[in-house]
Amino acid sequence: MEALALSGIGLGAIGFGLAAIGGGIGVGLSALGATQAIARQPEMYGRIFTVFMMGAALAEALGLLGFVLAFIAMS
């Protein structure tokens, strides 16, 4: 029984790590795309930045969801 509890803690830690990596990659790629788009069309800065912020918020929300689910898996 103790081995199952320890494996749950390990799975939770792995889940949190994957969620953090996924959120970081998502925000990084969206920032890359937004920077390239603004460099190509500076006059579209407002729309591009708005879409970037929405995408970054979604990527971070999914990362936080993974964080919470990792804690649920540990309990």
C-alpha positions as CSV (number, residue, x, y, z in Angstrom):
1,M,0.0,0.0,0.0
2,E,2.9,2.3,0.8
3,A,4.4,1.7,-2.7
4,L,1.1,2.9,-4.3
5,A,1.2,6.1,-2.2
6,L,4.8,6.8,-3.2
7,S,4.0,6.2,-6.9
8,G,1.1,8.7,-6.7
9,I,3.5,11.3,-5.4
10,G,6.0,10.6,-8.2
11,L,3.2,10.7,-10.8
12,G,2.0,14.0,-9.4
13,A,5.5,15.5,-9.6
14,I,5.9,14.3,-13.2
15,G,2.5,15.7,-14.1
16,F,3.4,19.1,-12.6
17,G,6.7,19.1,-14.5
18,L,5.0,18.3,-17.8
19,A,2.3,20.9,-17.2
20,A,5.0,23.6,-16.5
21,I,7.0,22.6,-19.5
22,G,3.9,22.6,-21.7
23,G,2.8,26.1,-20.6
24,G,6.3,27.5,-21.1
25,I,6.6,26.1,-24.6
26,G,3.1,27.4,-25.5
27,V,3.8,30.9,-24.3
28,G,7.2,30.9,-25.9
29,L,5.9,29.8,-29.3
30,S,3.1,32.3,-29.2
31,A,5.5,35.1,-28.3
32,L,7.7,34.0,-31.2
33,G,4.8,34.2,-33.6
34,A,3.6,37.6,-32.3
35,T,7.1,39.1,-32.5
36,Q,7.6,37.9,-36.1
37,A,4.2,39.1,-37.1
38,I,4.7,42.6,-35.5
39,A,8.1,42.8,-37.2
40,R,6.5,42.1,-40.6
41,Q,3.4,44.3,-40.1
42,P,4.0,46.9,-37.4
43,E,0.7,48.7,-38.1
44,M,-1.2,45.5,-36.9
45,Y,0.4,45.7,-33.5
46,G,-2.9,46.2,-31.6
47,R,-4.7,43.1,-33.0
48,I,-1.6,40.9,-32.9
49,F,-0.9,41.8,-29.3
50,T,-4.5,41.1,-28.3
51,V,-4.5,37.7,-29.9
52,F,-1.1,37.0,-28.3
53,M,-2.4,37.8,-24.9
54,M,-5.4,35.6,-25.3
55,G,-3.2,32.7,-26.5
56,A,-0.8,33.2,-23.6
57,A,-3.6,33.3,-21.1
58,L,-5.0,30.0,-22.5
59,A,-1.6,28.3,-22.4
60,E,-1.0,29.4,-18.8
61,A,-4.5,28.3,-17.8
62,L,-3.8,24.8,-19.2
63,G,-0.5,24.8,-17.3
64,L,-2.3,25.7,-14.1
65,L,-4.9,23.0,-14.8
66,G,-2.1,20.5,-15.0
67,F,-0.7,21.8,-11.7
68,V,-4.0,21.3,-10.0
69,L,-4.6,17.9,-11.5
70,A,-1.1,16.8,-10.3
71,F,-2.1,17.7,-6.8
72,I,-5.4,15.8,-7.1
73,A,-3.5,12.8,-8.4
74,M,-1.2,12.9,-5.4
75,S,-4.0,12.8,-2.8
